């Protein structure tokens, strides 16, 4: 089952979000993860869906941020975060979360979704094409970072 995350889910979601950050080599900081998620939910700055198993435990989440495409004159969503506990992978939770994100795109009359993942993320690099995402090779991705 897929649910929309709210403030009641924060304790459980923050633990999962912290594991997601560790997957990307960030140090564990559950209080900061909880604060970050609280702000996103309270300020309605992102949409977070959670996959829930038959024991009503959160097994994974997806977080999407809204953008707009000037050239397409429509909303565009960034699939920024997707993570499923390792013991629950292979059970369809990731695909169900992606399908829910696609529904969000349709419901908001968006033109699509964009995501970035590392070249070494073998799980994601297999999952996304099998979920209908196309790898773009016609654009360069640049980043500027404050250090």
C-alpha positions as CSV (number, residue, x, y, z in Angstrom):
1,X,0.0,0.0,0.0
2,X,1.2,3.5,-0.8
3,X,0.3,6.4,1.6
4,X,1.1,10.1,1.6
5,X,3.5,11.0,4.4
6,X,2.4,13.4,7.1
7,X,3.7,14.6,10.4
8,X,2.4,11.4,12.1
9,X,4.9,9.3,10.1
10,X,8.0,11.4,10.9
11,X,9.7,9.1,13.5
12,X,9.6,6.1,11.2
13,X,10.3,8.1,8.1
14,X,13.3,9.9,9.5
15,X,15.0,6.6,10.3
16,X,14.5,5.5,6.7
17,X,15.5,8.9,5.3
18,X,18.7,8.7,7.4
19,X,19.6,5.3,5.9
20,X,19.0,6.8,2.4
21,X,21.5,9.6,3.2
22,X,24.0,7.1,4.4
23,X,23.6,5.2,1.2
24,X,24.9,8.3,-0.5
25,X,27.9,8.5,2.0
26,X,26.4,11.2,4.3
27,X,26.9,10.8,8.0
28,X,24.0,9.6,10.1
29,X,21.9,12.4,11.7
30,X,18.4,11.3,12.5
31,X,17.4,14.5,14.3
32,X,18.5,16.6,11.3
33,X,16.7,14.2,9.0
34,X,13.5,14.6,11.0
35,X,13.8,18.3,11.0
36,X,14.4,18.4,7.3
37,X,11.4,16.2,6.6
38,X,9.2,18.2,9.0
39,X,10.0,21.4,7.2
40,X,9.2,19.9,3.8
41,X,5.9,18.5,5.0
42,X,4.8,21.6,7.0
43,X,5.8,24.0,4.2
44,X,4.3,21.8,1.5
45,X,7.6,22.0,-0.4
46,X,7.6,18.4,-1.4
47,X,5.4,15.4,-1.8
48,X,6.5,12.2,0.1
49,X,4.9,8.9,-0.5
50,X,5.6,5.8,1.7
51,X,5.3,2.2,0.9
52,X,3.7,0.3,3.8
53,X,3.8,-3.5,4.3
54,X,1.1,-5.7,5.6
55,X,2.3,-5.1,9.2
56,X,1.7,-1.3,8.6
57,X,5.4,-0.5,8.7
58,X,7.0,1.9,6.3
59,X,9.3,-0.1,3.9
60,X,10.3,2.7,1.5
61,X,9.7,6.2,0.4
62,X,9.8,8.5,-2.6
63,X,10.2,12.3,-2.4
64,X,9.3,14.7,-5.2
65,X,9.9,18.4,-5.6
66,X,7.9,20.6,-7.9
67,X,9.5,22.7,-10.6
68,X,8.3,24.3,-13.8
69,X,9.4,23.9,-17.4
70,X,9.4,27.3,-19.1
71,X,9.7,25.7,-22.6
72,X,6.8,23.2,-21.9
73,X,4.7,25.8,-20.0
74,X,3.9,23.1,-17.4
75,X,4.8,21.8,-14.0
76,X,7.7,19.3,-13.8
77,X,8.5,17.1,-10.9
78,X,11.9,16.0,-9.7
79,X,12.1,12.5,-8.3
80,X,14.7,13.5,-5.8
81,X,14.7,10.6,-3.3
82,X,13.7,6.9,-3.5
83,X,14.8,4.3,-1.0
84,X,13.5,1.0,0.2
85,X,15.0,-1.0,3.1
86,X,17.3,-3.6,1.7
87,X,15.3,-6.5,3.3
88,X,12.2,-5.3,1.4
89,X,13.8,-4.8,-2.1
90,X,12.6,-7.0,-4.9
91,X,9.0,-7.0,-3.6
92,X,7.7,-4.3,-5.9
93,X,7.8,-1.4,-3.4
94,X,10.0,0.8,-5.6
95,X,7.9,0.3,-8.6
96,X,4.7,1.0,-6.7
97,X,6.2,4.2,-5.4
98,X,7.3,5.2,-8.9
99,X,3.8,4.5,-10.2
100,X,2.3,6.7,-7.5
101,X,4.7,9.5,-8.5
102,X,3.5,9.1,-12.2
103,X,0.0,9.5,-10.9
104,X,1.0,12.7,-9.2
105,X,2.3,14.0,-12.5
106,X,-1.0,13.2,-14.2
107,X,-3.1,14.7,-11.4
108,X,-1.1,17.9,-11.5
109,X,-1.1,18.1,-15.3
110,X,2.7,18.0,-15.2
111,X,4.8,17.3,-18.3
112,X,6.9,14.7,-16.6
113,X,9.5,13.7,-14.1
114,X,13.2,14.1,-13.9
115,X,15.7,12.2,-11.7
116,X,19.4,11.9,-11.2
117,X,21.3,8.9,-9.8
118,X,24.9,8.0,-9.5
119,X,26.5,5.9,-12.3
120,X,27.4,3.4,-9.6
121,X,23.8,2.9,-8.3
122,X,23.3,-0.4,-10.1
123,X,19.9,-0.9,-8.4
124,X,18.5,2.4,-9.6
125,X,20.2,2.2,-13.0
126,X,18.3,-1.0,-13.6
127,X,15.0,0.1,-11.9
128,X,14.5,3.4,-13.7
129,X,14.6,2.1,-17.3
130,X,12.3,-0.8,-16.4
131,X,9.9,1.8,-15.0
132,X,9.7,3.8,-18.2
133,X,12.4,6.4,-17.7
134,X,14.7,7.1,-20.6
135,X,18.4,7.9,-20.1
136,X,19.1,11.3,-21.6
137,X,22.3,11.7,-23.5
138,X,21.4,15.0,-25.3
139,X,22.1,17.3,-22.3
140,X,24.9,18.0,-19.9
141,X,24.3,18.1,-16.2
142,X,26.3,20.8,-14.3
143,X,26.4,21.5,-10.7
144,X,27.7,24.5,-8.7
145,X,28.3,23.9,-5.0
146,X,29.1,26.2,-2.1
147,X,32.0,24.9,-0.2
